[in-house]
Structure formats: structure tokens, C-alpha cells
């Protein structure tokens, strides 16, 4: 297990998305079972999408 910030994943695979994500999203800790080194683009996109949805759900609950 390797903890990484979402910003690391975004910078690795989709740096052009950085301006569109909120700082709270970018600071989210993600636990990667097999580490950042073997993460593929499709998996990275799924993680980013899930993180955005989670933060939107939290915003609706507040």
C-alpha cells in the first residue's frame, strides 16, 4: 500500500486537469495497493473521477 495525493496522480497522467480541480480534491490521500509506479492512465482517470464525485457528495451533505 502506498499513500499518494491525488495531485501526484494528476501531475503524472493528466497535468492539464490541474487548474480544474479544487485544492481540497488535489490534497486528497489515495491509497494505491500496488503503488504509483504501475498505475495506468485508465486507472488514474477512474481515481480522479471517483475523487471528484466523493467531494461533490460531501459538499451536498454539508
N, CA, C and O atoms as a Tripos MOL2 file, in Angstrom:
@<TRIPOS>MOLECULE
protein
  248   247    62     0     0
PROTEIN
NO_CHARGES

@<TRIPOS>ATOM
      1 N           0.8440   -1.1830    0.0000 N.3       1 UNK1
      2 CA          0.0000    0.0000    0.0000 C.3       1 UNK1
      3 C           0.8890    1.2450    0.0000 C.2       1 UNK1
      4 O           1.8460    1.3530    0.7670 O.2       1 UNK1
      5 N           0.5450    2.1630   -0.8710 N.am      2 UNK2
      6 CA          1.2990    3.4140   -0.9650 C.3       2 UNK2
      7 C           0.3250    4.5970   -0.9360 C.2       2 UNK2
      8 O          -0.5290    4.7140   -1.8150 O.2       2 UNK2
      9 N           0.4470    5.4720    0.0650 N.am      3 UNK3
     10 CA         -0.4060    6.6580    0.0810 C.3       3 UNK3
     11 C           0.1720    7.7390   -0.8340 C.2       3 UNK3
     12 O           1.3580    8.0580   -0.7530 O.2       3 UNK3
     13 N          -0.6700    8.2990   -1.7050 N.am      4 UNK4
     14 CA         -0.2550    9.3900   -2.5880 C.3       4 UNK4
     15 C          -1.3670   10.4310   -2.6150 C.2       4 UNK4
     16 O          -2.5380   10.1090   -2.4140 O.2       4 UNK4
     17 N          -0.9970   11.6530   -2.8610 N.am      5 UNK5
     18 CA         -2.0040   12.6920   -3.0300 C.3       5 UNK5
     19 C          -2.5540   12.6050   -4.4460 C.2       5 UNK5
     20 O          -1.8590   12.2010   -5.3780 O.2       5 UNK5
     21 N          -3.7910   12.9850   -4.5820 N.am      6 UNK6
     22 CA         -4.4170   12.9840   -5.9050 C.3       6 UNK6
     23 C          -3.6210   13.8750   -6.8600 C.2       6 UNK6
     24 O          -3.5500   13.5920   -8.0560 O.2       6 UNK6
     25 N          -3.0270   14.9370   -6.3420 N.am      7 UNK7
     26 CA         -2.2390   15.8390   -7.1900 C.3       7 UNK7
     27 C          -1.0740   15.1090   -7.8590 C.2       7 UNK7
     28 O          -0.7030   15.4440   -8.9840 O.2       7 UNK7
     29 N          -0.4960   14.1190   -7.1830 N.am      8 UNK8
     30 CA          0.5920   13.3470   -7.7840 C.3       8 UNK8
     31 C           0.0870   12.5340   -8.9720 C.2       8 UNK8
     32 O           0.7520   12.4380  -10.0030 O.2       8 UNK8
     33 N          -1.0790   11.9600   -8.8130 N.am      9 UNK9
     34 CA         -1.6660   11.1650   -9.8960 C.3       9 UNK9
     35 C          -2.0020   12.0630  -11.0790 C.2       9 UNK9
     36 O          -1.7190   11.7230  -12.2280 O.2       9 UNK9
     37 N          -2.6070   13.2120  -10.7890 N.am     10 UNK10
     38 CA         -2.9870   14.1490  -11.8520 C.3      10 UNK10
     39 C          -1.7370   14.6330  -12.5950 C.2      10 UNK10
     40 O          -1.7140   14.6610  -13.8260 O.2      10 UNK10
     41 N          -0.7150   15.0070  -11.8540 N.am     11 UNK11
     42 CA          0.5190   15.5060  -12.4830 C.3      11 UNK11
     43 C           1.1920   14.4370  -13.3450 C.2      11 UNK11
     44 O           1.7990   14.7540  -14.3690 O.2      11 UNK11
     45 N           1.0870   13.2010  -12.9400 N.am     12 UNK12
     46 CA          1.7280   12.1090  -13.6740 C.3      12 UNK12
     47 C           1.0220   11.8170  -15.0010 C.2      12 UNK12
     48 O           1.6730   11.5900  -16.0210 O.2      12 UNK12
     49 N          -0.3160   11.8260  -14.9770 N.am     13 UNK13
     50 CA         -1.0730   11.3900  -16.1430 C.3      13 UNK13
     51 C          -1.8310   12.5000  -16.8720 C.2      13 UNK13
     52 O          -1.9140   12.4840  -18.1000 O.2      13 UNK13
     53 N          -2.3810   13.4550  -16.1380 N.am     14 UNK14
     54 CA         -3.2420   14.4690  -16.7520 C.3      14 UNK14
     55 C          -2.9410   15.8580  -16.1960 C.2      14 UNK14
     56 O          -3.8230   16.4750  -15.6000 O.2      14 UNK14
     57 N          -1.7360   16.3620  -16.3720 N.am     15 UNK15
     58 CA         -1.3770   17.6620  -15.7820 C.3      15 UNK15
     59 C          -2.2400   18.8230  -16.2750 C.2      15 UNK15
     60 O          -2.3660   19.8350  -15.5860 O.2      15 UNK15
     61 N          -2.8260   18.6860  -17.4450 N.am     16 UNK16
     62 CA         -3.6830   19.7560  -17.9630 C.3      16 UNK16
     63 C          -4.9850   19.9030  -17.1670 C.2      16 UNK16
     64 O          -5.6970   20.8940  -17.3300 O.2      16 UNK16
     65 N          -5.3020   18.9280  -16.3100 N.am     17 UNK17
     66 CA         -6.5060   18.9940  -15.4840 C.3      17 UNK17
     67 C          -6.2960   19.7750  -14.1890 C.2      17 UNK17
     68 O          -7.2670   20.1130  -13.5130 O.2      17 UNK17
     69 N          -5.0590   20.0630  -13.8370 N.am     18 UNK18
     70 CA         -4.7540   20.7100  -12.5530 C.3      18 UNK18
     71 C          -5.5890   21.9700  -12.2960 C.2      18 UNK18
     72 O          -6.1310   22.1110  -11.2000 O.2      18 UNK18
     73 N          -5.7140   22.8840  -13.2540 N.am     19 UNK19
     74 CA         -6.4650   24.1210  -12.9700 C.3      19 UNK19
     75 C          -7.9600   23.8990  -12.7110 C.2      19 UNK19
     76 O          -8.6330   24.7690  -12.1590 O.2      19 UNK19
     77 N          -8.4690   22.7410  -13.1080 N.am     20 UNK20
     78 CA         -9.9040   22.4890  -12.9940 C.3      20 UNK20
     79 C         -10.2980   21.7700  -11.7060 C.2      20 UNK20
     80 O         -11.4840   21.6090  -11.4180 O.2      20 UNK20
     81 N          -9.3040   21.3420  -10.9370 N.am     21 UNK21
     82 CA         -9.5840   20.6320   -9.6950 C.3      21 UNK21
     83 C          -9.4090   21.5580   -8.4990 C.2      21 UNK21
     84 O          -8.5410   22.4300   -8.4950 O.2      21 UNK21
     85 N         -10.2330   21.3590   -7.5020 N.am     22 UNK22
     86 CA        -10.1490   22.1590   -6.2880 C.3      22 UNK22
     87 C          -8.9640   21.6930   -5.4510 C.2      22 UNK22
     88 O          -8.5530   20.5350   -5.5270 O.2      22 UNK22
     89 N          -8.4260   22.5980   -4.6600 N.am     23 UNK23
     90 CA         -7.2770   22.2650   -3.8250 C.3      23 UNK23
     91 C          -7.5940   21.1250   -2.8580 C.2      23 UNK23
     92 O          -6.7440   20.2750   -2.5950 O.2      23 UNK23
     93 N          -8.8050   21.1080   -2.3360 N.am     24 UNK24
     94 CA         -9.1900   20.0350   -1.4190 C.3      24 UNK24
     95 C          -9.1800   18.6760   -2.1200 C.2      24 UNK24
     96 O          -8.8380   17.6600   -1.5150 O.2      24 UNK24
     97 N          -9.5590   18.6670   -3.4010 N.am     25 UNK25
     98 CA         -9.5130   17.4260   -4.1830 C.3      25 UNK25
     99 C          -8.0630   17.0110   -4.4210 C.2      25 UNK25
    100 O          -7.7060   15.8440   -4.2620 O.2      25 UNK25
    101 N          -7.2450   17.9710   -4.8010 N.am     26 UNK26
    102 CA         -5.8360   17.6690   -5.0880 C.3      26 UNK26
    103 C          -5.0890   17.1780   -3.8550 C.2      26 UNK26
    104 O          -4.1300   16.4160   -3.9790 O.2      26 UNK26
    105 N          -5.5110   17.6000   -2.6710 N.am     27 UNK27
    106 CA         -4.8470   17.1890   -1.4370 C.3      27 UNK27
    107 C          -5.3610   15.8630   -0.8880 C.2      27 UNK27
    108 O          -4.8550   15.3750    0.1220 O.2      27 UNK27
    109 N          -6.3470   15.2860   -1.5350 N.am     28 UNK28
    110 CA         -6.9110   14.0120   -1.0710 C.3      28 UNK28
    111 C          -5.8490   12.9240   -1.0980 C.2      28 UNK28
    112 O          -5.0790   12.8000   -2.0500 O.2      28 UNK28
    113 N          -5.8290   12.1390   -0.0240 N.am     29 UNK29
    114 CA         -4.9130   10.9980    0.0190 C.3      29 UNK29
    115 C          -5.5870    9.7830   -0.5980 C.2      29 UNK29
    116 O          -6.7250    9.4490   -0.2670 O.2      29 UNK29
    117 N          -4.8800    9.1430   -1.4830 N.am     30 UNK30
    118 CA         -5.3520    7.9410   -2.1680 C.3      30 UNK30
    119 C          -4.3970    6.8080   -1.7940 C.2      30 UNK30
    120 O          -3.1780    6.9620   -1.8710 O.2      30 UNK30
    121 N          -4.9610    5.6730   -1.3900 N.am     31 UNK31
    122 CA         -4.1290    4.5130   -1.0770 C.3      31 UNK31
    123 C          -4.0830    3.6030   -2.2970 C.2      31 UNK31
    124 O          -5.0990    3.0520   -2.7200 O.2      31 UNK31
    125 N          -2.8930    3.4570   -2.8470 N.am     32 UNK32
    126 CA         -2.7150    2.5940   -4.0130 C.3      32 UNK32
    127 C          -2.1440    1.2550   -3.5590 C.2      32 UNK32
    128 O          -1.0760    1.1970   -2.9500 O.2      32 UNK32
    129 N          -2.8500    0.2110   -3.8530 N.am     33 UNK33
    130 CA         -2.4340   -1.1230   -3.4230 C.3      33 UNK33
    131 C          -1.0670   -1.4970   -3.9600 C.2      33 UNK33
    132 O          -0.2230   -2.0120   -3.2270 O.2      33 UNK33
    133 N          -0.8480   -1.2370   -5.2540 N.am     34 UNK34
    134 CA          0.4030   -1.6560   -5.8900 C.3      34 UNK34
    135 C           1.3520   -0.5020   -6.1680 C.2      34 UNK34
    136 O           2.3720   -0.6910   -6.8310 O.2      34 UNK34
    137 N           1.0370    0.6780   -5.6790 N.am     35 UNK35
    138 CA          1.9340    1.8160   -5.8190 C.3      35 UNK35
    139 C           1.7120    2.6280   -7.0840 C.2      35 UNK35
    140 O           1.0330    2.2080   -8.0200 O.2      35 UNK35
    141 N           2.3090    3.7970   -7.0710 N.am     36 UNK36
    142 CA          2.1550    4.7620   -8.1550 C.3      36 UNK36
    143 C           2.8870    4.3240   -9.4230 C.2      36 UNK36
    144 O           2.4770    4.6740  -10.5300 O.2      36 UNK36
    145 N           3.9480    3.5750   -9.2670 N.am     37 UNK37
    146 CA          4.7900    3.2300  -10.4240 C.3      37 UNK37
    147 C           4.0950    2.3590  -11.4630 C.2      37 UNK37
    148 O           4.4660    2.3890  -12.6360 O.2      37 UNK37
    149 N           3.0930    1.5850  -11.0540 N.am     38 UNK38
    150 CA          2.4270    0.7250  -12.0410 C.3      38 UNK38
    151 C           1.0260    1.2150  -12.4110 C.2      38 UNK38
    152 O           0.2940    0.5340  -13.1300 O.2      38 UNK38
    153 N           0.6630    2.3890  -11.9200 N.am     39 UNK39
    154 CA         -0.6490    2.9660  -12.2310 C.3      39 UNK39
    155 C          -0.7380    3.2880  -13.7200 C.2      39 UNK39
    156 O           0.1770    3.8830  -14.2890 O.2      39 UNK39
    157 N          -1.8300    2.8990  -14.3390 N.am     40 UNK40
    158 CA         -2.0450    3.1660  -15.7670 C.3      40 UNK40
    159 C          -3.0280    4.3230  -15.9340 C.2      40 UNK40
    160 O          -3.7590    4.6740  -15.0070 O.2      40 UNK40
    161 N          -3.0310    4.8990  -17.1150 N.am     41 UNK41
    162 CA         -3.8440    6.0880  -17.3940 C.3      41 UNK41
    163 C          -5.3220    5.8510  -17.1220 C.2      41 UNK41
    164 O          -5.9780    6.7040  -16.5250 O.2      41 UNK41
    165 N          -5.8480    4.7350  -17.5390 N.am     42 UNK42
    166 CA         -7.2720    4.4470  -17.3430 C.3      42 UNK42
    167 C          -7.6020    4.3630  -15.8570 C.2      42 UNK42
    168 O          -8.6300    4.8830  -15.4230 O.2      42 UNK42
    169 N          -6.7450    3.7170  -15.0760 N.am     43 UNK43
    170 CA         -6.9560    3.6310  -13.6360 C.3      43 UNK43
    171 C          -6.8630    5.0040  -12.9920 C.2      43 UNK43
    172 O          -7.6420    5.3330  -12.0970 O.2      43 UNK43
    173 N          -5.9030    5.8080  -13.4510 N.am     44 UNK44
    174 CA         -5.7320    7.1570  -12.9160 C.3      44 UNK44
    175 C          -6.9860    7.9860  -13.1640 C.2      44 UNK44
    176 O          -7.4260    8.7170  -12.2770 O.2      44 UNK44
    177 N          -7.5600    7.8850  -14.3400 N.am     45 UNK45
    178 CA         -8.7740    8.6400  -14.6590 C.3      45 UNK45
    179 C          -9.9370    8.2030  -13.7700 C.2      45 UNK45
    180 O         -10.7170    9.0400  -13.3160 O.2      45 UNK45
    181 N         -10.0560    6.9180  -13.5220 N.am     46 UNK46
    182 CA        -11.1220    6.4290  -12.6460 C.3      46 UNK46
    183 C         -10.9550    6.9640  -11.2260 C.2      46 UNK46
    184 O         -11.9360    7.3380  -10.5840 O.2      46 UNK46
    185 N          -9.7300    7.0010  -10.7420 N.am     47 UNK47
    186 CA         -9.4520    7.5260   -9.4070 C.3      47 UNK47
    187 C          -9.8130    9.0050   -9.3380 C.2      47 UNK47
    188 O         -10.4260    9.4500   -8.3680 O.2      47 UNK47
    189 N          -9.4390    9.7570  -10.3490 N.am     48 UNK48
    190 CA         -9.7360   11.1940  -10.3890 C.3      48 UNK48
    191 C         -11.2460   11.4170  -10.4060 C.2      48 UNK48
    192 O         -11.7580   12.2520   -9.6610 O.2      48 UNK48
    193 N         -11.9540   10.6800  -11.2460 N.am     49 UNK49
    194 CA        -13.4050   10.8210  -11.3350 C.3      49 UNK49
    195 C         -14.0780   10.4730  -10.0090 C.2      49 UNK49
    196 O         -14.9880   11.1750   -9.5660 O.2      49 UNK49
    197 N         -13.6370    9.4040   -9.3870 N.am     50 UNK50
    198 CA        -14.2090    8.9810   -8.1080 C.3      50 UNK50
    199 C         -13.9760   10.0430   -7.0380 C.2      50 UNK50
    200 O         -14.8740   10.3540   -6.2550 O.2      50 UNK50
    201 N         -12.7760   10.5900   -7.0110 N.am     51 UNK51
    202 CA        -12.4480   11.6150   -6.0210 C.3      51 UNK51
    203 C         -13.3280   12.8560   -6.1890 C.2      51 UNK51
    204 O         -13.8140   13.4140   -5.2050 O.2      51 UNK51
    205 N         -13.5300   13.2830   -7.4290 N.am     52 UNK52
    206 CA        -14.3960   14.4380   -7.6970 C.3      52 UNK52
    207 C         -15.8160   14.1480   -7.2150 C.2      52 UNK52
    208 O         -16.4380   14.9960   -6.5760 O.2      52 UNK52
    209 N         -16.3250   12.9670   -7.5140 N.am     53 UNK53
    210 CA        -17.6800   12.5970   -7.0820 C.3      53 UNK53
    211 C         -17.7820   12.5660   -5.5650 C.2      53 UNK53
    212 O         -18.7730   13.0350   -5.0050 O.2      53 UNK53
    213 N         -16.7840   12.0260   -4.8980 N.am     54 UNK54
    214 CA        -16.7970   11.9690   -3.4410 C.3      54 UNK54
    215 C         -16.8420   13.3640   -2.8310 C.2      54 UNK54
    216 O         -17.5890   13.6010   -1.8820 O.2      54 UNK54
    217 N         -16.0570   14.2810   -3.3610 N.am     55 UNK55
    218 CA        -16.0400   15.6340   -2.8290 C.3      55 UNK55
    219 C         -17.3460   16.3710   -3.1380 C.2      55 UNK55
    220 O         -17.7850   17.2020   -2.3420 O.2      55 UNK55
    221 N         -17.9580   16.0840   -4.2580 N.am     56 UNK56
    222 CA        -19.2560   16.6930   -4.5680 C.3      56 UNK56
    223 C         -20.3200   16.1660   -3.6160 C.2      56 UNK56
    224 O         -21.1820   16.9190   -3.1630 O.2      56 UNK56
    225 N         -20.2600   14.8740   -3.3150 N.am     57 UNK57
    226 CA        -21.2320   14.2890   -2.3760 C.3      57 UNK57
    227 C         -21.0590   14.9010   -0.9920 C.2      57 UNK57
    228 O         -22.0510   15.1910   -0.3230 O.2      57 UNK57
    229 N         -19.8420   15.1010   -0.5560 N.am     58 UNK58
    230 CA        -19.5970   15.7080    0.7490 C.3      58 UNK58
    231 C         -20.1200   17.1380    0.7920 C.2      58 UNK58
    232 O         -20.6520   17.5790    1.8100 O.2      58 UNK58
    233 N         -19.9700   17.8510   -0.2980 N.am     59 UNK59
    234 CA        -20.4450   19.2330   -0.3600 C.3      59 UNK59
    235 C         -21.9700   19.2920   -0.2480 C.2      59 UNK59
    236 O         -22.5120   20.2180    0.3550 O.2      59 UNK59
    237 N         -22.6570   18.3140   -0.8220 N.am     60 UNK60
    238 CA        -24.1190   18.2760   -0.7540 C.3      60 UNK60
    239 C         -24.6110   17.9370    0.6530 C.2      60 UNK60
    240 O         -25.6950   18.3620    1.0530 O.2      60 UNK60
    241 N         -23.8230   17.1810    1.3940 N.am     61 UNK61
    242 CA        -24.2280   16.7820    2.7390 C.3      61 UNK61
    243 C         -24.0500   17.8930    3.7570 C.2      61 UNK61
    244 O         -24.6590   17.8570    4.8270 O.2      61 UNK61
    245 N         -23.2330   18.8670    3.4420 N.am     62 UNK62
    246 CA        -22.9640   19.9350    4.4150 C.3      62 UNK62
    247 C         -23.9830   21.0140    4.3740 C.2      62 UNK62
    248 O         -23.8920   21.9790    5.1330 O.2      62 UNK62
@<TRIPOS>BOND
     1     1     2 1
     2     2     3 1
     3     3     4 2
     4     3     5 am
     5     5     6 1
     6     6     7 1
     7     7     8 2
     8     7     9 am
     9     9    10 1
    10    10    11 1
    11    11    12 2
    12    11    13 am
    13    13    14 1
    14    14    15 1
    15    15    16 2
    16    15    17 am
    17    17    18 1
    18    18    19 1
    19    19    20 2
    20    19    21 am
    21    21    22 1
    22    22    23 1
    23    23    24 2
    24    23    25 am
    25    25    26 1
    26    26    27 1
    27    27    28 2
    28    27    29 am
    29    29    30 1
    30    30    31 1
    31    31    32 2
    32    31    33 am
    33    33    34 1
    34    34    35 1
    35    35    36 2
    36    35    37 am
    37    37    38 1
    38    38    39 1
    39    39    40 2
    40    39    41 am
    41    41    42 1
    42    42    43 1
    43    43    44 2
    44    43    45 am
    45    45    46 1
    46    46    47 1
    47    47    48 2
    48    47    49 am
    49    49    50 1
    50    50    51 1
    51    51    52 2
    52    51    53 am
    53    53    54 1
    54    54    55 1
    55    55    56 2
    56    55    57 am
    57    57    58 1
    58    58    59 1
    59    59    60 2
    60    59    61 am
    61    61    62 1
    62    62    63 1
    63    63    64 2
    64    63    65 am
    65    65    66 1
    66    66    67 1
    67    67    68 2
    68    67    69 am
    69    69    70 1
    70    70    71 1
    71    71    72 2
    72    71    73 am
    73    73    74 1
    74    74    75 1
    75    75    76 2
    76    75    77 am
    77    77    78 1
    78    78    79 1
    79    79    80 2
    80    79    81 am
    81    81    82 1
    82    82    83 1
    83    83    84 2
    84    83    85 am
    85    85    86 1
    86    86    87 1
    87    87    88 2
    88    87    89 am
    89    89    90 1
    90    90    91 1
    91    91    92 2
    92    91    93 am
    93    93    94 1
    94    94    95 1
    95    95    96 2
    96    95    97 am
    97    97    98 1
    98    98    99 1
    99    99   100 2
   100    99   101 am
   101   101   102 1
   102   102   103 1
   103   103   104 2
   104   103   105 am
   105   105   106 1
   106   106   107 1
   107   107   108 2
   108   107   109 am
   109   109   110 1
   110   110   111 1
   111   111   112 2
   112   111   113 am
   113   113   114 1
   114   114   115 1
   115   115   116 2
   116   115   117 am
   117   117   118 1
   118   118   119 1
   119   119   120 2
   120   119   121 am
   121   121   122 1
   122   122   123 1
   123   123   124 2
   124   123   125 am
   125   125   126 1
   126   126   127 1
   127   127   128 2
   128   127   129 am
   129   129   130 1
   130   130   131 1
   131   131   132 2
   132   131   133 am
   133   133   134 1
   134   134   135 1
   135   135   136 2
   136   135   137 am
   137   137   138 1
   138   138   139 1
   139   139   140 2
   140   139   141 am
   141   141   142 1
   142   142   143 1
   143   143   144 2
   144   143   145 am
   145   145   146 1
   146   146   147 1
   147   147   148 2
   148   147   149 am
   149   149   150 1
   150   150   151 1
   151   151   152 2
   152   151   153 am
   153   153   154 1
   154   154   155 1
   155   155   156 2
   156   155   157 am
   157   157   158 1
   158   158   159 1
   159   159   160 2
   160   159   161 am
   161   161   162 1
   162   162   163 1
   163   163   164 2
   164   163   165 am
   165   165   166 1
   166   166   167 1
   167   167   168 2
   168   167   169 am
   169   169   170 1
   170   170   171 1
   171   171   172 2
   172   171   173 am
   173   173   174 1
   174   174   175 1
   175   175   176 2
   176   175   177 am
   177   177   178 1
   178   178   179 1
   179   179   180 2
   180   179   181 am
   181   181   182 1
   182   182   183 1
   183   183   184 2
   184   183   185 am
   185   185   186 1
   186   186   187 1
   187   187   188 2
   188   187   189 am
   189   189   190 1
   190   190   191 1
   191   191   192 2
   192   191   193 am
   193   193   194 1
   194   194   195 1
   195   195   196 2
   196   195   197 am
   197   197   198 1
   198   198   199 1
   199   199   200 2
   200   199   201 am
   201   201   202 1
   202   202   203 1
   203   203   204 2
   204   203   205 am
   205   205   206 1
   206   206   207 1
   207   207   208 2
   208   207   209 am
   209   209   210 1
   210   210   211 1
   211   211   212 2
   212   211   213 am
   213   213   214 1
   214   214   215 1
   215   215   216 2
   216   215   217 am
   217   217   218 1
   218   218   219 1
   219   219   220 2
   220   219   221 am
   221   221   222 1
   222   222   223 1
   223   223   224 2
   224   223   225 am
   225   225   226 1
   226   226   227 1
   227   227   228 2
   228   227   229 am
   229   229   230 1
   230   230   231 1
   231   231   232 2
   232   231   233 am
   233   233   234 1
   234   234   235 1
   235   235   236 2
   236   235   237 am
   237   237   238 1
   238   238   239 1
   239   239   240 2
   240   239   241 am
   241   241   242 1
   242   242   243 1
   243   243   244 2
   244   243   245 am
   245   245   246 1
   246   246   247 1
   247   247   248 2
@<TRIPOS>SUBSTRUCTURE
     1 UNK1         2 RESIDUE 1 A UNK
     2 UNK2         6 RESIDUE 1 A UNK
     3 UNK3        10 RESIDUE 1 A UNK
     4 UNK4        14 RESIDUE 1 A UNK
     5 UNK5        18 RESIDUE 1 A UNK
     6 UNK6        22 RESIDUE 1 A UNK
     7 UNK7        26 RESIDUE 1 A UNK
     8 UNK8        30 RESIDUE 1 A UNK
     9 UNK9        34 RESIDUE 1 A UNK
    10 UNK10       38 RESIDUE 1 A UNK
    11 UNK11       42 RESIDUE 1 A UNK
    12 UNK12       46 RESIDUE 1 A UNK
    13 UNK13       50 RESIDUE 1 A UNK
    14 UNK14       54 RESIDUE 1 A UNK
    15 UNK15       58 RESIDUE 1 A UNK
    16 UNK16       62 RESIDUE 1 A UNK
    17 UNK17       66 RESIDUE 1 A UNK
    18 UNK18       70 RESIDUE 1 A UNK
    19 UNK19       74 RESIDUE 1 A UNK
    20 UNK20       78 RESIDUE 1 A UNK
    21 UNK21       82 RESIDUE 1 A UNK
    22 UNK22       86 RESIDUE 1 A UNK
    23 UNK23       90 RESIDUE 1 A UNK
    24 UNK24       94 RESIDUE 1 A UNK
    25 UNK25       98 RESIDUE 1 A UNK
    26 UNK26      102 RESIDUE 1 A UNK
    27 UNK27      106 RESIDUE 1 A UNK
    28 UNK28      110 RESIDUE 1 A UNK
    29 UNK29      114 RESIDUE 1 A UNK
    30 UNK30      118 RESIDUE 1 A UNK
    31 UNK31      122 RESIDUE 1 A UNK
    32 UNK32      126 RESIDUE 1 A UNK
    33 UNK33      130 RESIDUE 1 A UNK
    34 UNK34      134 RESIDUE 1 A UNK
    35 UNK35      138 RESIDUE 1 A UNK
    36 UNK36      142 RESIDUE 1 A UNK
    37 UNK37      146 RESIDUE 1 A UNK
    38 UNK38      150 RESIDUE 1 A UNK
    39 UNK39      154 RESIDUE 1 A UNK
    40 UNK40      158 RESIDUE 1 A UNK
    41 UNK41      162 RESIDUE 1 A UNK
    42 UNK42      166 RESIDUE 1 A UNK
    43 UNK43      170 RESIDUE 1 A UNK
    44 UNK44      174 RESIDUE 1 A UNK
    45 UNK45      178 RESIDUE 1 A UNK
    46 UNK46      182 RESIDUE 1 A UNK
    47 UNK47      186 RESIDUE 1 A UNK
    48 UNK48      190 RESIDUE 1 A UNK
    49 UNK49      194 RESIDUE 1 A UNK
    50 UNK50      198 RESIDUE 1 A UNK
    51 UNK51      202 RESIDUE 1 A UNK
    52 UNK52      206 RESIDUE 1 A UNK
    53 UNK53      210 RESIDUE 1 A UNK
    54 UNK54      214 RESIDUE 1 A UNK
    55 UNK55      218 RESIDUE 1 A UNK
    56 UNK56      222 RESIDUE 1 A UNK
    57 UNK57      226 RESIDUE 1 A UNK
    58 UNK58      230 RESIDUE 1 A UNK
    59 UNK59      234 RESIDUE 1 A UNK
    60 UNK60      238 RESIDUE 1 A UNK
    61 UNK61      242 RESIDUE 1 A UNK
    62 UNK62      246 RESIDUE 1 A UNK
